[in-house]
Amino acid sequence: MKELKLMKGNEALAEAAIRVGCDGYFGYPITPQSEILEYLSLEATKRTGMVVLQAESEIASINMIYGAAGTGKKVMTSSSSPGISLMQEGISYIACAELPCLLVNVVRGGPGLGTIQPSQGDYFQAVKGGGHGDYKLIVIAPSTVQEMVDHVKLGFDLAFKWRNPVMILADGALGQMMEKVELFEQIQRSFNPPSWATVGKPKDRERNFITSLHMEPEAMEEINKHLQAKYKKIEEEEIRFEKYMCDDADIILTAFGLVARICKKTAMLAREKGIKVGVFRPITLFPFPYDELNKLADNVKGFLDVEMNAGQMVEDVKLAVNGKAVVEFHGRMGGVVPAPEEILHKIEEKFSVEAL
Amino acid sequence: MNEKTMIEENKNFEEVIAEENICTNENLVYEKPETLTDTPMHYCPGCGHGVAHRIIAEAIAELGIQEDTIGVAPVGCSVFAYNYFNIDMTEAAHGRASAVATGIKRVLPEKYVFSYQGDGDLAAIGTGETIHTCNRGENILIVFINNGIYGMTGGQMAPTTLPGMKSTTSPFGRDVTMMGYPLKITNLIATLPGVYYVTRCAVNTPNNVRKAKKAILNSFKYQKENKGLCFVEIVTNCPSNWKMTPLESNKWLEENMLPYYPLGDLKTPNGKGE
């Protein structure tokens, strides 16, 4: 039976982790996402037997994930920007060893210790690498508290389908805001160890070992080629996006996560004034919907990319549009959330469109 | 110089010619446990890692827990340990083996989990993970190989390098006023309530090898009984980076390492330390 609740984003995500049948959570407190660890500490073990462990640092928690994910169990961690930075070495190991797991970044403003207010300043880190070496996370960006729930399920599905770490890239506002959510039914925890998992070597199989060390350059290149081929397939099969009033739009706002829903309000305000504005929202940030955006570029005056950073996704938007139309940018930084009217004003300013 | 004259001129080697007529199956007294693979080890001649691997492998075989044991290899000379142990293993990032082992053990509590870590890995970059894994009393075994030097990277100063001891980054000897004192992390760990068994062993003599193996065996037995964390330090040599022959290094170990890192139990199940 589906259940409706009014929940905070972080708590909704934690509830979804329990319901999806997650086997283990390893994390460390950091604002604005500590409610995830708190909620799980209170609820998870007694309800499903899920392991919940507060580690001594984000470095420890990501390495606990590395070990636990290597057993083929369904495990996850969450943190916020500075904590995710600390995890990058471990994430690179996990990506190379191709271990499925779910990572959640409830982004706050940076750089440095920054602020505890919402930001999208970690787009590059999440989408372009973050740690060392050539690897990709599958990155999904929720825009509502409902998606904080839905993306937990989607995230684990993608992680196990592709044997790849998946990151939910949220932000402090999504983590803290309360909205109505529809919760899916409890999925029983179950365990069928994958063939590659380190669960103890039975007599009838060779030992399994998980490593990212390959001393021969040719062998390491083969690993890289294998990863790149996998990422290419992910790009072919897993692109997700949302188009909002794009069909007749003269100007399209591109935005992800929280900002996309603000842009929807802007589009409504603009249309009230007679300016045809649509919103294009990538849901998967890797893989990025380059082709779809490129098609849209044929019929518009231009794009305004709006982000809570100094301009990160805009680089991918420009790659997608490939010179077919003008791509403008508006960003707020340091934890400031742009208002719908502010974005409308930017549209008017940058595209010299007047309200009718 | 041919091989024979090399051996004759080097007092550290003694050539023993095996007689073919005694190399028969009925005379077999010693064999490789099935918990070791056939992969030749990459360790330098005289290094203690090979013996340490072997006693762990023997313990796993004798207890019949090969199917239920998962090991964690470190970064350091023993980074390739997973090539030698015929069990499921994970190779951890530098210093993080005990966190990786924690992750495995927490989701598979019925399995036996051990980490195998050197002094740089466990007592420098991984100090935080080591202390907190021990403090949580994770029900795992940590094997700590202490040879007072970074082997894999070529002989740099370790947290356990002795005062005055030379390394490539303490070329005039470790000056404790500038570089700090050797860290007796095993003694620190023995003070933590979550820890069940802490002992310091060596593999430099047959008798010490037997004692070290006994410590490993006991640790796995305690793990079966969910007693808490077991910590076995093995003080050993590094002939290559100490720039000594194997025999010289064993002598140096006895005269220098063991006085600083005395062998024996630091915490036992009946609560007694040495």
Interface residues (C-beta under 8 A of the other chain):
Chain A: D23 G24 F26 V51 L53 A55 E56 S57 I59 A60 S61 N63 M64 I65 Y66 G67 A68 A69 G70 T71 K73 V75 E89 G90 Y93 T198 V199 G200 K201 P202 K203 R207 N208 F209 I210 T211 S212 L213
Chain B: T37 Q66 E67 D68 T69 I70 V72 A73 V79 F80 Y82 N83 F85 N86 I87 D88 M89 T90 E91 A92 A93 R96 A99 V100 A101 T102 G103 I104 R106 V107 L108 K111 G128 E129 H132
